[in-house]
Amino acid sequence: MLQSSFLTVLVLGAPSALARKTNGIEPVVTLGVLITRDDAGDPDTQAAIRFALKDVNAYLASREDGPQASILLNIRGTGLDAETAAEKIAILGDRGLKVIIGPESSAEVEAIKPYTDANDMVLLSHCSTAPSLAVEGDSVFRMVPSDLSQATAIAELIHSAGFTAIVPMWREGVWGDDISAATVQQFADQGGVVYPGVRFDAEQADFSSELTSLAEQIQQARAIYGEQTAVAFFSFGPEGARMLSQASAIAGLDELTWFGSDGTALSREILDDPQAAQFAVQTGFFNTLFADPDSPLSDAMRARISSVIGGGGVHFCALAAYDAVWLAALAAAEAGTEDIATYKAALVAIANDYWGASGSARLNAAGDRADALYIVWSIEEVNGQRQWVPWQAQPAPVPLSARD
């Protein structure tokens, strides 16, 4: 099984997509990258990609058998915005790039998928999870599993913790709509009661109207189901921090348990907002996240990334981005990027025999990561400081009335 190495040769990007080997010079392959590129939002992903570029080039240069190449990256920032991602994919496409690492969100993937499908390209997203984007034979491959798996995990977590009713609250868009609908269905299938919930625009600054509606539905649910009522909250970190901070001012919202997902797990924005973090502590705010593999390789990569971003947690998607660079590069060195059908075949074959910083990269028929294992994170007070703590170090989620 292939394993990524930790070598340190740096090769920086250039615009050409592929230069064939001439006069003994090995081919140079440029891969596109679409990431948030926001110091607050994804410093760990940015660091992971820089390390991956160093490491994979050192590996390719050291190989005596098999094809060699130099990998260059053309990196574009999207700000996690779907319209910007659509603009940037067109720029990369115009430059002849066929293989793109990223983007991060499902909304971005949804926005650019028609372009990449039509132009015979490959997207290797490190964090998109919306179930509706799992389509066999299209241009999209994903280094994380579909949220159908996560929805099952969330529903089972809430149900097993003794909650009977949930009031969902979710960001509008393909990711929020998909994971909320899937979780609601799974919870109902297990005998749970689901209230209509609240869909919100993540771009707005004031959520008072939405939070008031949430509080009214919670009041209705608690009149029947009491402390067995919970909130299922589907958001990303930036608006999640604003939402939780504003929720602390609405009566009744801090009196029941909240559940989140990988969209808010390990969020720096929530942790860095005192009101949001305190609300999370008070309500439990249990978040599922794809489990990091427990291996020396993963531990070393997390430590390496953490050392250059000022400490703190490293999101699984950053490890997935590291491996995405490796897989995209190895497939490009093996098959080139001009014939996308050949490239896809090489990518799948390599992924299915690869173990990296994020664990096994085996893909299913839709091109998504096949293995799905989740753990739970929440914010706790540890030695006077708030920090994200994994499931193993905390009690199971229970209604607030049952806690100390």
ABEGO torsion letter per residue (X at the ends): XBBBBBBBBBBBBBABABBBBBGGBBBBBBBBBBBAGBAAAAAAAAAAAAAAAAAAAAAAAABABEBBBBBBBBBBBAGGBAAAAAAAAAAAAAAGBABBBOBABAAAAAAAAAAAAAAGBBBBBAABABAAABBBGBABBBABBBAAAAAAAAAAAAAAAGBABBBBBBBBEAAAAAAAAAAAAAAAAAGBBBBAEBBBBAABABAAAAAAAAAAAAAAAAAAAEAABBBBBBBBAAAAAAAAAAAAABBGAAABBBBBBAAABGBAAAAABAAAAAAAAAAGGBBBBBBBBBBAAAAAAAAAAAAAAGEEBBBAAAAAAAAAAAAAAAAAAAAEAABAAAAAAAAAAAAAABBBAAEBABBBAAGBBABBBBBBBBBBBBGGBBBBBBAAABBBBBBAAABX
